[in-house]
Amino acid sequence: MDLISLPAWSRGLLHVVVETPRGAGVKVKLDPDLGAFTVSRPLPAGMVYPYDFGFVPGTRAPDGDPLDAMVYWDVASWPGVVLECRVLGVLLCDQAGKTKQKRRERNDRLLVVPDAAERSHQLKSALKLERRVREELESFFLASTALEGKDVHVLGWRGPAEARRLIAAHSLPRTGRT
């Protein structure tokens, strides 16, 4: 089974495949055709990912990729690690579309915390994070894409219930593959 085809959920926890580890100055992406991780692009000078970043397998967002997920914890992992996570919320965003018509398309970012993150067990909702933390994440997503022509707009934060609805709405039907 490839990483993209893993189920989104297991034992009530969301799977997140890490693509780009915390501290990386380049965006790393899984190339399903190669079956390998590749460098997508460097971040602007001086920027690094504040947390692990990846995707939710078994989903497809409006931009055609799996749903994006930022892993809120105080350590770094590495590309290809599958983390079992609790859903904290979602940062709603839209951006310029990939087509020539440049229609705007949604590109929301889930915020999750690994169930193994013992220091964060009390955290249940992104809305309970300090406002400054949420603003820094918004600023990161805006600044990290500023030179890419994506014209990202932040639409606001929602809690875990809305994030779960988003995941359900974008989950792919499961096949008989295991």
N, C-alpha and C positions, 0 to 999 in steps of 0.2 A: 504494500500500500504506500502511495506517495503521501507527502505531508499535506498537500492541498485537499486530499480526499479523506483525511481523518474526520471523525465525527466532531461536531462543534462542542458537544457536551458529553461528559462522563461522570457518573455518580454525583450529579448536581453541580459539577464544576465545569467552567468553560475552558476549552483547550485554546491556548495561544501559542503559535509557532513564532519563536524569536527569529527575526531577520537581522536587525541592527542592534548590537549590544550597547548598553549604556556607555558613554564616553567615546563612541565612534565619531569620527569627523567625516565619514562617508555614509551614504545611505546604501544599505545592502538589501538586495531583493532576491527571492527565490525565483529562478527562471525554470518554469515547469518543463519547457522543451529540452533544456540541457540537463535537468535534474540536478542542478547545482546552484549555489549562491553566487551572485555576481554583484559587482559594484554598479549601482544605479547612477550615482552622481556624488560629487563632493559637496559638503555643506559650505555655505559662505565662510570665509576666513574667520577663524576664532570660535566657530560654533561646534558643539558636540551634542550628541543626543543625551538628554538629561536622565533618561530611563530606557530600559530595553523597549524596543518597538518591533511589532510584528503583525501577524494577521490571525484571524479566526478561521480555521479550516472548515470546509463544508458550508461556506457562505459565499454570496456574490453581491457586492455593493453596486450601486448605480453606475460607478465608473468602470465596472467589469472585473475589478479585482476583488479578492476576499475583503471582508470588513477589516479595517485597521484597528490595532489595539496598542495602547501605551501601557506598559507594565510598571505600576507605581510601587517600587520597592528600593531598598537602599544598597543593593548589590548589582553586579553585572553578570550576565550569563554569556552565551555565545550563539551564533547562528545555528539553527536546526534544533535547538532545545525546545521541547514541548512542555509548557507549564500549565498546570491545572490551577485555574484562577477563579476568584470571586469577582463578580461584576460590581463596580462602584458607580458607574454612570457613563455618560457620553457627552462629548463636546460636539455640538452640532455645527457643521461647516458646509459651505458650498464653494464651488470654484468654477473657473471657466471650463467649458466642456472640451473634450478632445476632438470634436468634429469641427469642420470649417465654419459651421453656423455659430459656433462659440456659445451655444446655449449653456446656461449654468447647470451644473450637476452636483448632487450631494456627495460629500466625501467626509462623513462623520468619523470621529476617532473615539473608540471606546476607551475607558479608563478602567483597568482591572488591577487586582492585587493577587499574587500567588497565594494559594492556601498555605503553602509552606513558609510564608513570610510571618514568622512568629511575632515580630515587633509591630505588626500591623493588624493583628486579629480584632482589635477594637474598631477599626475603620470599616464602616458599612456603606457609606455613600460619598460620592465625589462632592456633593453639596455641603458636606461637613468639613471638607478641607478648608484651610485658611484661604480667604479670598486672594491673597498674594500668590499662593501656590497655583490656583486656577489661572490667574492672570499671567503668571510666568509661562505656563503651558500654552496658553493662547498665543503669547508673544513668540514662543519657540516655533509653533506651527506657522505663524505668519512670516517670521524672519527666515526660516529655513526654506521657504518656497518663494520668497520675494523675487528672486532673480530667475525663476523658472517659467514666468508667464502664466501661472495658474490663477492669479488674482483670487486668493482664498479670502473668504469672508467668514468670520465667526458669528454664529447665530445664537449661541448661548449654551449653557450647561443644563443637563437633565440628570435625574437620579437613576438608581439601578432598575426601577420598574420600566422606565422608558427605554433604557439600554437593552433589557431583556426583550421588549416588544420589537425593537429594531433588529436584534439578532434573529428572532423568530420570523420576521418579515423577509429577511434576506438569507434564510437557511435553504440550502439546496435539498431536494428530495434524496433520501438515502437509497442507494441501490443495494443489491444483494452482496456487493463486494465487502470483504472483511480485511 
